[in-house]
Amino acid sequence: MAARRAFLVAMTALAGLLAYLLVVPPAGAATVRIMPLGDSITGSPGCWRALLWNRLAQSGYTGLDFVGTLPPQGCSVPYDGDNEGHGGALVTNVADQNQLPGWLSATRPDVVLMHFGTNDVWNNRSPQTILAAYGKLVDQMRASNPNMKVLVAQIIPMNPSNCAECGQRVVALNAAIPGWAQAKSTSASPVVVVNQWAGFSTAGDTYDGVHPNAAGDQKMADAWYTALTGVLGGTPPPSPTPTPTPTPTVTPTPPPTGGGCAATYKITNSWQGGFGAEVTVRNGGTSAITGWTVAWTFANGQTITQLWNGTPTQTGAAVTVRNMSYNGALAPGASTAFGFNGSWTGTNTAPATVACTPA
């Protein structure tokens, strides 16, 4: 009898835990709001989000809303593209500068999908420092929503040409994440580890040793899908299709020449001696373009140290960036973006003019 009572108590506790793990929207809410959070792997363009969104929709999950203060960037298919994928961002800087609370206040997520730390590894931040930043962000998420569900990725491998040590640094970080997550998780606000590293090849699944290509996007979407549907309860909820959150508008810098091609330069992050920036290229004309070239001149001696989604050339202060093979073609009204990290000394003003020339 005692054994039977113990068994029933254990089953009751397990049922309670599972109930907590399922995401239940607040009373009166029509949707579950999901924030993809990270750097360029999440947002520039982060097409794993498009694949994930459409797989969820095809599986019958209609009561979902991807949220974020950043708009979608292409990916060639319709999807809810709102996100917090900030190109060039370090999770340690986001934590130190308290950037997340504002994003949370603007979007009010119930679930966060966090793939963050690649740029920290690139900048030789230790696993302990990165995990401390993770912890601060989780605390801020719970201050926004005490029942926040946090899915944290063991990040994809990396093998950039200028960082031979980065591959092993990723291994060290990923090895430390499960223990941190177990200690940080609570029944009301679980921290779920998502293994994005396993089965991912820098040779076959990235285009530059860091950022996923189409095959890598598919692998990331598949890993997120398995973890996210587990948190959502595994059964598609019978709720209506939500209206996506409004996309912020940005007025492009009008180029002096270049027809229908315009470019907008935005500093996304800054730290002592370094910064991240993102340039959005938009076809504002009435006919399609097959390629583009963006050019500007730095005013303060800044230097690009790494760039993704484009091919850069820098001679002194003059910078030229050309499209890659996969993001040059833009229909009228379509846009794409590239991001970069750079170094600066003393002052870091944005270029006065950013010119875009269509092919």
ZIKAVEN-V919063 format. One record per backbone hydrogen bond with DSSP energy under -0.5 kcal/mol. CO is the residue of the C=O (numbers start at 0). NH is the residue of the N-H. E is the energy in kcal/mol with one decimal. If there is no record, write none. Layout:
# ZIKAVEN-V919063
((CO:NH:E) (CO:NH:E))
This chain:
# ZIKAVEN-V919063
((0:4:-2.6) (1:5:-2.4) (2:6:-2.1) (3:7:-2.3) (4:8:-2.4) (5:9:-2.4) (6:10:-2.4) (7:11:-2.3) (8:12:-2.2) (9:13:-2.3) (10:14:-2.5) (11:15:-2.0) (12:16:-2.3) (13:17:-2.6) (14:18:-2.1) (15:19:-1.9) (16:20:-1.8) (17:21:-1.2) (21:23:-0.6) (22:24:-0.5) (25:28:-2.6) (30:32:-0.5) (31:33:-0.5) (31:64:-2.2) (32:109:-3.3) (32:110:-2.0) (33:35:-0.6) (33:66:-2.7) (34:36:-0.6) (34:112:-2.7) (35:83:-2.8) (36:114:-2.0) (37:85:-2.4) (38:41:-1.3) (38:42:-1.9) (39:43:-2.6) (45:48:-2.1) (46:50:-1.9) (47:51:-2.5) (48:52:-2.8) (49:53:-2.3) (50:54:-2.0) (51:55:-2.5) (52:56:-2.3) (53:57:-2.6) (54:58:-1.6) (55:60:-2.7) (56:59:-1.4) (59:61:-1.2) (61:241:-0.9) (62:31:-2.1) (63:241:-0.5) (64:33:-2.8) (66:35:-0.6) (69:82:-1.8) (78:80:-1.1) (82:69:-2.3) (83:37:-2.2) (83:85:-1.0) (84:86:-0.8) (85:88:-2.2) (89:93:-2.3) (90:94:-2.1) (91:95:-2.5) (92:96:-2.7) (93:98:-2.1) (93:99:-0.6) (94:97:-1.2) (98:102:-1.1) (99:103:-2.6) (100:104:-2.5) (101:105:-1.7) (102:106:-1.2) (103:107:-3.2) (109:148:-2.2) (110:34:-2.9) (111:113:-0.7) (111:150:-3.2) (112:36:-3.2) (112:114:-0.6) (113:115:-0.5) (113:152:-2.9) (114:38:-0.8) (116:120:-2.6) (117:121:-2.2) (118:122:-1.6) (119:124:-2.9) (120:123:-1.9) (125:129:-2.3) (126:130:-2.9) (127:131:-1.9) (128:132:-1.7) (129:133:-2.4) (130:134:-2.6) (131:135:-2.0) (132:136:-2.4) (133:137:-2.6) (134:138:-2.2) (135:139:-2.0) (136:140:-2.5) (137:141:-2.4) (138:142:-1.6) (139:143:-1.4) (140:144:-2.4) (144:147:-2.1) (147:149:-0.5) (148:111:-2.4) (148:150:-0.6) (149:151:-0.6) (149:191:-3.0) (150:113:-3.3) (151:193:-2.7) (152:154:-0.9) (153:195:-1.2) (159:162:-1.6) (162:165:-0.9) (164:168:-1.8) (165:169:-2.2) (166:170:-1.6) (167:171:-2.2) (168:172:-2.4) (169:173:-3.0) (170:174:-2.0) (171:175:-1.0) (172:175:-0.9) (172:176:-1.0) (173:177:-0.7) (175:179:-1.7) (176:180:-3.0) (177:181:-2.4) (178:182:-1.8) (179:183:-1.9) (180:184:-2.1) (188:185:-1.0) (189:149:-2.3) (189:191:-0.6) (191:151:-2.8) (192:194:-0.5) (193:153:-2.7) (193:195:-1.4) (196:199:-1.9) (200:204:-2.7) (201:205:-0.6) (204:212:-1.8) (208:158:-3.2) (210:206:-1.9) (210:207:-0.6) (212:216:-3.0) (213:217:-1.9) (214:218:-1.9) (215:219:-2.5) (216:220:-2.7) (217:221:-2.3) (218:222:-2.1) (219:223:-2.5) (220:224:-2.6) (221:225:-2.0) (222:226:-1.7) (223:227:-3.3) (224:228:-2.6) (225:229:-1.1) (226:230:-1.6) (227:231:-2.5) (228:232:-0.9) (228:233:-2.5) (230:22:-1.4) (236:61:-0.7) (236:238:-1.7) (241:243:-0.6) (249:251:-0.6) (251:253:-0.6) (252:262:-0.8) (256:355:-0.6) (257:260:-2.0) (259:283:-4.2) (259:284:-0.7) (261:281:-2.8) (262:252:-0.8) (263:279:-2.3) (265:267:-0.6) (265:277:-2.8) (268:275:-2.6) (270:273:-2.2) (272:343:-1.2) (273:270:-2.9) (274:341:-2.8) (275:267:-1.8) (275:268:-1.7) (276:339:-2.4) (277:265:-2.2) (278:337:-2.2) (279:263:-2.3) (280:335:-2.3) (281:261:-2.5) (281:283:-1.0) (282:332:-3.3) (288:329:-1.9) (290:358:-3.0) (291:322:-1.7) (292:356:-2.9) (293:320:-2.9) (294:354:-2.6) (295:318:-3.0) (302:342:-2.7) (305:340:-2.5) (307:338:-1.4) (309:311:-0.6) (310:321:-2.4) (312:319:-2.7) (314:317:-1.9) (316:297:-2.7) (317:314:-2.5) (318:295:-2.0) (319:312:-2.5) (320:293:-3.0) (321:310:-2.8) (323:326:-0.7) (327:329:-0.5) (329:288:-2.3) (330:333:-2.4) (333:282:-2.6) (335:280:-2.7) (337:278:-3.0) (338:307:-2.6) (339:276:-2.6) (340:304:-2.7) (340:305:-1.5) (341:274:-2.0) (342:302:-1.9) (344:346:-1.7) (352:296:-0.5) (352:354:-0.5) (354:294:-2.5) (356:292:-2.0))
